[in-house]
């Protein structure tokens, strides 16, 4: 049942599947998987850096059953209690469908069986593993397309594809024909891009075979490019803004010698970045300049400027060893963390001022912040403060200064909130004041959007709705095209919705459409829910009873499912049928249906009267029956039929 991949451990897979059933139903007899068996499972994708305990450490690791959101799982912990593996049955069918792998206590990779047929069809990287989200439509272990991938990762995967002479992998990075149309390019440029992509598809295999820069020992180092350019709509006949890196390159290392692989233009499409042509080695001029954006520096100087010195190579090698030899001893973990910090600080100093140095400093800030949350490494907060001060002294980019300062504030908040003796009101007040100072000091940066969203949420949850609307409004105005900005606009609409018509429409799970306007002359409860939300499912059971009691008198329900995958909702509803319809749209809590009403947490219930106007924008299940008795009692039953 668990054979989601070619695997030499069929006995182990059967054991874990049966063991999951045992957690769900103790009357079922099943052998508990051993630590050694669980640790022998490997990610489907080969390029994953995760903790692999030594034989000695493995003997002191533990495996235990657990539950999350009411679902069963097997959890593997190292001797210090840090997470190593997490195998979960997310839909309650007693078969594992999530295989999660950790490094330094953080999840870095996950195999996902989203359609619950026993085979993985999605692969995701997290935290220090990156941001990639690959899709495997035919479930053969090979990525067919990307749902999310960064420019850095595009360069990394491109080098991997050349190393392996894997045309299929390379083609996942190319802009597809449908995406070319979606860019809204002018007719001449559209034809150039289409031709460039077709040539790349047809010539890649020969290029990978004939080039002499990339071999099996080649190591990817970095993505090199000037800052991204925004080509505005109207340029050369285009109809949309286009975000692009022109003249991008991948920096690699062969036996200590730096080399360049020229990638050309890399363009943004939704949450992915795509190549527009065939990479080149040796001569940068062989890569066409499609958008005619001049480089800030000659590309030929990139290798000389960005190439790591021999001393830097030695430090990076040491850093890799620290990452691969993760210790289970808390004291050693702290010692290793200190050394990591020292190495990153040295690498930042050795790197040329500008983008290279700031990349190391950004990585350092992210690592320090994560260590506060996962290792309770409180010294990291002081290091973040020192880094922030150094960046100001060096006149580093404001974007980086904002990023580091926000990570410092967040780490302070996490540390204060984790103290069991803390006065939460004081912790919250301090957090809010620090956020206000941050958005005043850094008004227009990437992390500012998250800070504004946090301010709005904190004020709303505290009942200070006027202040919440002020912060949400600033976020929506200053960052209108971001997910956070759209959610903020929805939150304002929700807070100010009493007495107003609620717009709600979408595709129904199981087929058809749902539109709230067709429910006129009925009292309707809008129930936002997800299968991972246990209180939501408890509410559904209560709603079934209330629907049965009041449906003939003019009461109805519309469910709004916010799962990340519609199949999760479909499977749940197949075994937990409801007499009302449910709408679904992609994106979960970051999707259209959630953003339209600024849904931050679940469950959320909005009560709409028989004119389609909001009567209660935050109803609790315990209030619903009294409200139904009140409103239905005032209206003749005949008017609801």
LINFEN-V280289 format. One line per field, one symbol per residue. burial: # if it has 16 or more other ideal C-beta (glycine too) atoms within 10 Angstrom, else .. A space follows every 50 residues. Layout:
BEGIN
burial->???
END
This chain:
BEGIN
burial->##.##......############......#..#.#.###.#####..### #.#...##..#.#.......##########.##########.######## ################.#############.#####..#.####.#.### #############.###.#######...##..#.#...##.###.##..# ...#..##..#.##...#.#######.#..#......#...#.####### ###....############..##########..#..##.##.#.#...#. .#...###...##.##..#..##..###....##.##..##.###.##.. #...########.##.#########.#..##.###.##..#....##.## #############.##..........##..##.##..##..#..#.#### ##########....#.###.######.##..##############.#... .#.#.#..#....#.#..#..############..##.##..##.##..# ..##############.######....#.######..##.#.######## .#######.#.#.####.#.#..#..##..##.......#.
END
